[in-house]
Amino acid sequence: MRTTKKALYILCDVEGASGISRANWNALRHGSDLWRSEGRALITSDVKAVCEAANEFGIDEIIIDDEHDGGKREPNLLLEQLPGNVRVLRRPHLPGKARKSFRGQPFGMIFVGQHAMCGGGGFAAHTIAPHIGAIAVNGLRVGEIGLELASFMGSPLLALVGEEAAVAEARTLCPHLVGIPVKSQEKSWFPAAEETHAMIRRGTIRALRERETATGLHLTPPFRFTLSPADGYVFDGKSKMPMRWLVWLVFFRLSKGRLTEHEASWEAKTILRGVWALHCARGFLRKTDA
């Protein structure tokens, strides 16, 4: 009798990794000396702890989206330290690529190294890039966590490993997830990766065992998006950008986009199309003269 493979999806970022703080800020910067000597090892430790627990539980395949800094050519993870049943998604990082790597729904999702959205508090809070202020889908404000949940609509988020503020944000969307905070800006708590490794393993095992109570995000089409700039930025319909004709086609024609200085809005039948339009809308942002 054939059995269905248990495939776990891990979304990997770095700002929320154990051991990274203001004291070693450059460990976040892809390609920097500190990123090579510390940053990669720190996020790898957190991801490895999740993978070890997943394999202990009996997960067959682990698919990791190495998403920090747009998934540059050189991985943020030390791939040689990860188990053999891990597949890391690399360039190009196109919207929907991670979702298309699964046939059907994943057994579950675990987000690692996460930070809160812009304005959400905690260490290194932001949404995608510094020029983005707020994103909402059907009136629900979301950051990178919410957008990923929307891309995997309905798939259960089992656990989140990262900044305490990111855990709180994720719980507003999926109340039954297992939160595994590994640091807190507000509490000035930044333990070393050696201290959090066992804690992450225990939390992951618990999350996998409690899968039946986990939930995902559920939104219904059409999907109405709004995007507001961060302080110091406005939308400018005359902005110059690469492939301007394609950006205009996707945003204004296909997505019924509207633009004012302080908000972009559009509509899509699928989340994937909506996210493509989001990246088009970003092209119209520019710094204010002041």
C-alpha positions as CSV (number, residue, x, y, z in Angstrom):
1,M,0.0,0.0,0.0
2,R,1.4,3.4,-1.0
3,T,1.7,6.0,1.8
4,T,1.7,9.8,1.4
5,K,5.0,11.5,2.0
6,K,5.1,13.8,5.0
7,A,6.7,17.0,3.6
8,L,7.5,19.9,6.0
9,Y,7.9,23.4,4.7
10,I,10.3,25.8,6.4
11,L,10.4,29.5,5.6
12,C,13.9,30.8,6.6
13,D,14.8,34.4,7.4
14,V,17.8,35.7,9.5
15,E,16.7,38.8,11.5
16,G,15.0,36.5,14.0
17,A,17.8,34.0,14.4
18,S,19.3,33.2,17.8
19,G,22.3,35.2,18.8
20,I,21.9,38.1,16.4
21,S,21.4,41.5,18.1
22,R,22.5,45.1,17.7
23,A,25.9,44.1,19.0
24,N,26.6,42.0,15.8
25,W,24.2,43.7,13.4
26,N,26.4,43.1,10.4
27,A,25.8,39.3,10.8
28,L,22.5,40.1,9.0
29,R,24.2,41.6,5.9
30,H,24.6,39.1,3.2
31,G,28.2,38.8,2.0
32,S,29.7,40.7,5.0
33,D,32.6,39.3,7.0
34,L,30.4,38.9,10.1
35,W,27.7,37.2,8.0
36,R,30.3,34.6,6.9
37,S,31.8,34.1,10.4
38,E,28.7,34.3,12.5
39,G,25.4,35.0,10.8
40,R,25.2,31.9,8.6
41,A,26.2,29.6,11.5
42,L,23.5,31.1,13.8
43,I,20.6,30.7,11.4
44,T,21.8,27.3,10.4
45,S,21.8,26.2,14.1
46,D,18.1,27.2,14.4
47,V,17.1,25.5,11.2
48,K,19.1,22.4,12.0
49,A,17.3,22.1,15.4
50,V,14.0,22.1,13.5
51,C,15.2,19.5,11.0
52,E,16.5,17.2,13.7
53,A,13.2,17.3,15.5
54,A,11.3,16.8,12.2
55,N,13.3,13.7,11.4
56,E,12.9,12.3,14.9
57,F,9.2,12.7,14.4
58,G,9.2,10.9,11.1
59,I,9.0,13.7,8.4
60,D,10.1,12.3,5.0
61,E,11.1,15.5,3.2
62,I,12.0,19.0,4.3
63,I,11.7,21.8,1.9
64,I,13.3,25.1,2.9
65,D,12.8,28.5,1.4
66,D,16.0,30.4,2.1
67,E,14.4,33.8,1.8
68,H,16.7,36.3,3.6
69,D,17.9,39.3,1.5
70,G,16.0,38.0,-1.6
71,G,17.7,34.6,-1.7
72,K,21.1,35.8,-3.1
73,R,23.3,33.4,-5.0
74,E,25.3,32.3,-1.9
75,P,23.0,30.6,0.6
76,N,22.4,32.0,4.0
77,L,22.4,28.4,5.3
78,L,25.5,26.2,5.7
79,L,23.9,23.4,3.5
80,E,26.5,20.8,4.4
81,Q,25.3,20.8,8.0
82,L,21.7,20.0,7.2
83,P,20.2,16.5,6.9
84,G,20.1,14.6,3.6
85,N,16.4,14.8,3.2
86,V,16.5,18.6,3.0
87,R,15.9,20.5,-0.2
88,V,16.7,24.2,-0.2
89,L,14.9,26.4,-2.7
90,R,17.3,28.9,-4.3
91,R,17.3,31.5,-7.1
92,P,15.3,32.8,-8.7
93,H,12.9,33.8,-5.8
94,L,9.7,34.4,-7.7
95,P,6.3,34.7,-6.1
96,G,4.6,31.4,-5.7
97,K,7.8,29.3,-6.3
98,A,7.7,27.8,-2.8
99,R,4.0,26.9,-3.1
100,K,4.5,25.2,-6.4
101,S,7.2,23.0,-4.9
102,F,4.5,20.9,-3.2
103,R,1.9,18.6,-4.7
104,G,-1.1,19.3,-2.6
105,Q,-0.7,20.7,0.9
106,P,2.5,20.3,3.0
107,F,2.2,18.3,6.2
108,G,2.8,21.5,8.0
109,M,4.8,24.7,8.0
110,I,7.4,26.1,10.4
111,F,8.8,29.6,10.0
112,V,12.3,30.1,11.4
113,G,14.3,33.3,12.0
114,Q,11.3,35.5,11.8
115,H,10.9,39.2,12.6
116,A,7.7,41.3,13.1
117,M,6.2,43.5,10.4
118,C,6.9,47.2,10.1
119,G,5.7,48.9,13.3
120,G,5.2,45.5,15.0
121,G,8.0,46.0,17.6
122,G,10.9,43.8,18.4
123,F,14.3,43.5,16.8
124,A,14.7,44.5,13.1
125,A,10.9,44.9,12.4
126,H,10.2,45.6,8.8
127,T,8.0,44.4,5.9
128,I,10.0,43.2,2.9
129,A,12.0,46.4,2.5
130,P,12.5,49.7,4.3
131,H,10.2,51.7,1.9
132,I,7.1,49.6,2.7
133,G,4.9,50.7,5.6
134,A,1.7,48.6,5.7
135,I,0.1,45.9,3.6
136,A,-3.4,44.7,3.9
137,V,-5.3,41.9,2.2
138,N,-9.1,42.0,2.4
139,G,-8.7,44.5,5.3
140,L,-6.4,42.3,7.3
141,R,-3.0,43.9,7.9
142,V,-0.1,41.4,7.1
143,G,3.6,41.4,7.0
144,E,5.9,38.8,5.6
145,I,4.4,36.1,7.9
146,G,0.9,36.9,6.7
147,L,1.8,37.0,3.1
148,E,3.5,33.6,3.3
149,L,0.4,32.2,5.0
150,A,-1.7,33.6,2.3
151,S,0.5,32.0,-0.4
152,F,-0.1,28.6,1.3
153,M,-3.7,29.4,2.0
154,G,-5.2,26.9,4.5
155,S,-1.9,25.0,5.2
156,P,-1.3,24.7,9.0
157,L,1.4,26.8,10.6
158,L,2.7,24.5,13.3
159,A,5.4,26.7,14.9
160,L,7.3,30.0,14.6
161,V,10.9,30.4,15.7
162,G,12.1,33.9,16.1
163,E,11.7,37.3,17.8
164,E,9.1,37.4,20.5
165,A,7.2,40.1,18.6
166,A,7.0,37.9,15.5
167,V,5.5,35.1,17.6
168,A,2.9,37.5,18.9
169,E,2.1,38.6,15.3
170,A,1.8,35.1,14.0
171,R,-0.6,34.2,16.9
172,T,-3.0,36.9,15.7
173,L,-3.3,34.9,12.5
174,C,-2.9,31.3,13.7
175,P,-3.8,31.3,17.4
176,H,-2.9,27.6,18.0
177,L,0.7,27.6,16.7
178,V,3.6,26.7,19.0
179,G,5.6,29.9,19.6
180,I,9.3,29.4,20.1
181,P,10.8,32.9,20.9
182,V,14.6,32.9,20.8
183,K,15.1,36.6,21.7
184,S,13.2,39.8,22.6
185,Q,14.2,43.4,22.0
186,E,11.8,44.7,24.6
187,K,13.2,42.4,27.3
188,S,16.9,42.8,26.2
189,W,17.0,39.0,25.9
190,F,19.4,37.7,23.3
191,P,20.6,34.2,24.2
192,A,23.3,32.4,22.3
193,A,22.3,29.7,19.7
194,E,23.9,27.1,22.0
195,E,21.2,28.0,24.6
196,T,18.2,27.9,22.2
197,H,19.0,24.8,20.2
198,A,17.5,22.2,22.6
199,M,14.5,24.5,23.2
200,I,13.8,24.7,19.5
201,R,14.0,21.0,19.1
202,R,11.5,20.4,22.0
203,G,9.1,23.1,20.6
204,T,9.2,21.6,17.1
205,I,8.5,18.1,18.4
206,R,5.5,19.5,20.4
207,A,4.3,21.4,17.3
208,L,4.4,18.3,15.1
209,R,2.6,16.2,17.7
210,E,-0.1,18.9,18.0
211,R,-0.6,19.3,14.3
212,E,-4.3,18.5,14.4
213,T,-5.0,21.6,16.4
214,A,-2.9,23.9,14.1
215,T,-4.6,26.3,11.7
216,G,-3.7,28.3,8.6
217,L,-4.9,31.5,7.1
218,H,-8.3,31.5,5.3
219,L,-9.3,34.4,3.0
220,T,-11.8,34.3,0.2
221,P,-11.4,35.9,-3.3
222,P,-11.4,38.4,-4.7
223,F,-8.3,39.5,-2.9
224,R,-8.2,43.3,-2.4
225,F,-4.7,44.6,-1.5
226,T,-3.6,48.0,-0.2
227,L,0.0,49.2,0.3
228,S,1.1,52.3,2.2
229,P,4.6,53.7,2.1
230,A,6.9,53.9,5.1
231,D,7.8,57.3,6.5
232,G,9.8,59.4,4.1
233,Y,8.4,57.7,0.9
234,V,5.5,58.4,-1.4
235,F,4.0,56.8,-4.6
236,D,4.9,58.6,-7.8
237,G,3.2,57.4,-11.0
238,K,5.9,59.0,-13.1
239,S,8.7,57.0,-11.5
240,K,11.2,55.5,-13.8
241,M,11.8,51.7,-13.5
242,P,13.0,48.7,-15.5
243,M,10.3,47.2,-17.8
244,R,8.0,50.1,-17.0
245,W,5.5,48.9,-19.7
246,L,5.1,45.5,-18.0
247,V,4.7,47.1,-14.5
248,W,1.9,49.3,-15.8
249,L,0.2,46.4,-17.6
250,V,0.2,44.2,-14.4
251,F,-0.7,46.9,-11.9
252,F,-3.1,49.2,-13.8
253,R,-4.6,47.0,-16.5
254,L,-4.7,43.4,-15.1
255,S,-5.1,44.3,-11.4
256,K,-7.3,47.4,-11.7
257,G,-4.7,49.3,-9.7
258,R,-5.1,52.8,-8.3
259,L,-2.4,55.1,-7.0
260,T,-2.3,58.1,-4.8
261,E,0.7,59.6,-3.0
262,H,0.0,57.7,0.1
263,E,-1.7,54.4,-1.0
264,A,-1.7,51.9,-3.8
265,S,-4.7,49.5,-4.1
266,W,-5.5,46.7,-6.5
267,E,-7.6,43.5,-6.8
268,A,-6.7,39.9,-7.8
269,K,-8.5,36.6,-8.2
270,T,-5.5,34.7,-6.7
271,I,-3.0,35.6,-4.0
272,L,-0.2,34.9,-6.4
273,R,-1.4,37.5,-8.9
274,G,-1.9,39.9,-6.0
275,V,1.7,39.5,-4.8
276,W,3.0,40.0,-8.4
277,A,1.1,43.3,-8.4
278,L,2.5,44.2,-5.0
279,H,6.0,44.0,-6.4
280,C,4.9,46.2,-9.3
281,A,3.5,48.7,-6.9
282,R,6.8,48.9,-5.1
283,G,8.3,50.3,-8.3
284,F,6.3,53.5,-7.9
285,L,7.8,54.3,-4.5
286,R,10.3,57.1,-4.1
287,K,11.9,59.1,-1.3
288,T,10.3,62.4,-0.5
289,D,12.3,65.6,-1.2
290,A,12.2,66.6,2.5
